Amino acid sequence: MIRKSLIGAALIAFVNLLMLVAPAHAGGSTANCGPIPRQSFCSVEVIDSPGGTLAADFDVYGGSIPDITLNWHVDGPGGQVRWCSGTFRMSDPPQSWLCHGLNPGYARLTVNKDVSAHAWAGLRW
């Protein structure tokens, strides 16, 4: 009877251990850029990107020229300059874009902005 209980407990412990296998980890980085100091862009960099598909997230708000058209771009390692890019209006809601085919390692998101605006930028995977 005790042997069956020990075997049952060991089996339950083994099944629970299998269920503890960790899922794939996500990562990324963010930056907040305000009007002080005055700057015309907001940039965030990572050095440990897994490559593949990365999400570029950003929001620019509070500037003195709400209808201005601005640019964003993502650079990757090994000559992947402006690997993906686009335009948006400062009056647009927060943006999120996917960039595909980046090499692993370094990645940088740069978002242009009015010098009087606040900006938030993030890269995630």
C-alpha positions in Angstrom: 0.0 0.0 0.0 2.8 2.4 0.9 4.7 1.5 -2.3 1.6 2.3 -4.4 1.3 5.7 -2.7 4.9 6.5 -3.2 4.7 5.5 -6.9 1.6 7.6 -7.3 3.2 10.6 -5.6 6.3 10.2 -7.8 4.2 10.1 -10.9 2.2 13.2 -9.9 5.5 15.1 -9.1 6.9 14.0 -12.5 3.8 15.3 -14.4 3.9 18.6 -12.5 7.6 19.0 -13.3 6.8 18.5 -17.0 4.2 21.2 -16.8 6.8 23.7 -15.4 8.6 23.9 -18.7 8.9 27.7 -19.3 7.4 29.2 -22.5 9.5 31.2 -24.9 10.6 34.5 -23.3 9.8 37.8 -25.0 11.9 40.9 -24.6 12.4 44.5 -25.7 13.2 48.0 -24.6 11.5 51.4 -24.4 12.5 55.0 -24.3 10.6 58.2 -23.3 11.7 61.4 -24.9 10.4 64.8 -23.8 10.7 68.3 -25.1 13.5 68.8 -22.6 16.1 68.4 -23.7 15.0 69.6 -27.1 15.5 66.9 -29.7 14.0 66.1 -33.1 13.9 62.4 -32.7 13.3 59.6 -30.1 15.4 56.4 -30.4 15.6 53.1 -28.6 18.3 50.4 -29.1 18.6 46.8 -28.2 21.7 44.6 -28.6 20.1 41.2 -28.0 17.3 41.0 -30.5 16.5 37.4 -31.6 16.0 38.7 -35.2 13.1 37.6 -37.3 10.0 39.7 -36.6 10.1 42.7 -34.3 7.3 45.1 -33.3 8.1 48.8 -33.5 5.7 50.8 -31.2 5.6 54.5 -30.8 3.5 57.5 -29.9 4.3 61.2 -30.4 2.0 63.8 -28.8 1.8 67.3 -27.5 3.8 69.1 -30.1 3.1 72.6 -31.4 2.4 71.3 -35.0 -0.2 68.6 -34.7 -0.7 67.9 -38.4 3.0 67.5 -39.3 4.0 64.3 -41.1 6.8 62.4 -39.4 8.9 59.4 -40.2 10.1 56.3 -38.3 12.5 53.5 -39.2 14.2 50.4 -37.8 17.8 49.6 -38.4 19.2 46.2 -37.9 22.7 44.6 -37.9 24.9 43.9 -40.9 23.9 46.7 -43.1 20.1 46.5 -42.5 19.8 50.3 -42.6 16.2 51.5 -42.6 15.1 47.9 -42.9 11.5 48.9 -42.4 10.1 52.4 -42.3 7.0 54.6 -42.7 5.3 57.9 -42.1 2.6 59.1 -39.7 1.0 62.3 -38.6 1.7 63.6 -35.1 -2.1 63.7 -34.6 -2.4 60.0 -35.2 -3.0 57.6 -32.3 -0.2 55.3 -31.0 1.4 53.2 -33.8 2.5 49.6 -33.9 4.2 48.1 -36.9 5.9 44.7 -37.6 9.3 44.5 -39.2 10.1 41.1 -40.7 13.5 39.5 -41.6 15.8 41.3 -39.2 19.1 39.6 -38.4 19.7 38.7 -34.8 21.6 41.2 -32.5 21.5 44.9 -32.7 18.3 46.8 -33.6 17.3 50.5 -33.3 14.0 52.3 -33.7 14.2 56.0 -34.5 11.0 58.2 -34.6 11.2 61.8 -35.8 9.3 64.3 -33.8 8.6 68.0 -33.3 11.2 69.4 -30.8 8.3 70.5 -28.5 6.6 67.1 -28.5 6.8 64.2 -26.1 7.5 60.7 -27.6 7.5 57.1 -26.4 9.2 54.4 -28.5 9.6 50.7 -28.0 11.0 47.6 -29.7 9.6 44.2 -28.7 9.7 40.6 -29.7 
